[in-house]
C-alpha cells in the first residue's frame, strides 16, 4: 500500500472534507476520493460516513487513523535519518597522481550538487587502495592499471591514461626522432615509490628486454619527481596528465617513445555489496560520463 494513501487519509480526517483535503494536498478531488476508496477496499470496511453535509470517521476509521499516524511518523523519521546520512562523508581512496591531477575538477562539480557531503581523499599505493575498498574503509577507489577485475569488486573503466617518458629538454634522448627500448640502456630513472603499478610494469618490460638501467631516485611525490627530471637527474615514466603544465612551459619534454605493452586506464572500483547512496551514485556517473 502506497504511503501516500495514508497521508491523504490523515488530511481528509483532519478537515472532514474531501474538497478541502484535495485543496491542501494539491490534488484533484477525484484523486482523493479514489485513494480513500482503495483504502476501504484494502481493509474491507468503510472508514468515513456522511451526516448531511458533514462526514466523520467510522469506528474502523478511528482505529485506522492511529496506525496511519504511526506509519507516517516512521516514514518521516526514516526520511530524516537518510537525509542526515546524505550530509555525511564520502571517502575515496586513490593514488596520489589521480588525487592531484584527475579528481579535483570532478569534485568541484560534485560539490555543486552535494554541498553537504564531506569528501575525504586517502592517497596510497594501488594495493592499499584496493584493500581499503574491500575492507569498507573507503566507499570507492580510483586506480591506474590495465583493465582490473576482482570477484569482490565492481570496476568501471573511466578512460585510457597516456603514460610518457619525460626528460629535460637538454637531455641527449630529447634529440632523437624515435626512442627505442635499446636507447634506454644505462639511463638513470627517477621513479615513484614501490607498489606503483605503472612503475612496476615499466621495470618488468625493461628487464624482459634486458635493458640495463639505473634507479637514480625513488620518490613518493610526483612534484619531487618532476623537479628531479627538470634538473637533469634522470628520465621518468609517468602519466601525461601530471606534466601538462611543465610541457606547456617547456621545462620538460616528452621523448618520442611508445609501447603497446604498456596500456593503462583510470578505473573506478567499489565493493559489490556496498550500498550506493545518491551522492555516491552521482559521483560514479559523473566520473564515468553518465551524469545528466
C-alpha positions, 0 to 999 in steps of 0.5 A: 500500500502506497504511503501516500494513501495514508497521508491523504487519509490523515488530511481528509480526517483532519478537515472532514472534507474531501474538497478541502483535503484535495485543496491542501494536498494539491490534488484533484478531488477525484484523486482523493476520493479514489485513494480513500476508496482503495483504502476501504477496499484494502481493509474491507470496511468503510472508514468515513460516513456522511451526516448531511453535509458533514462526514466523520470517521467510522469506528474502523476509521478511528482505529485506522487513523492511529496506525496511519499516524504511526506509519507516517511518523516512521516514514518521516523519521526514516526520511530524516535519518537518510537525509542526515546520512546524505550530509555525511562523508564520502571517502575515496581512496586513490593514488596520489597522481589521480588525487592531484591531477584527475579528481579535483575538477570532478569534485568541484562539480560534485560539490555543486550538487552535494554541498553537504557531503564531506569528501575525504581523499586517502592517497596510497599505493594501488594495493592499499587502495584496493584493500581499503575498498574491500575492507569498507574503509573507503566507499570507492577507489580510483586506480591506474592499471590495465583493465582490473577485475576482482570477484569482490569488486565492481570496476568501471573503466573511466578512460585510457591514461597516456603514460610518457617518458619525460626528460629535460629538454637538454637531455641527449634522448630529447634529440632523437626522432624515435626512442627505442627500448635499446636507447634506454640502456644505462639511463638513470630513472627517477621513479615513484615509490614501490607498489606503483603499478605503472612503475612496476610494469615499466621495470618488468618490460625493461628487464624482459628486454634486458635493458640495463638501467639505473634507479637514480631516485625513488620518490613518493611525490610526483612534484619531487619527481618532476623537479628531479627530471627538470634538473637533469637527474634522470628520465621518468615514466609517468602519466601525461596528465601530471606534466601538462603544465611543465610541457606547456612551459617547456621545462620538460619534454616528452621523448618520442617513445611508445609501447603497446605493452604498456596500456593503462586506464583510470578505473573506478572500483567499489565493493559489490555489496556496498550500498550506493547512496545518491551522492555516491551514485552521482559521483560514479556517473559523473566520473564515468560520463553518465551524469545528466 
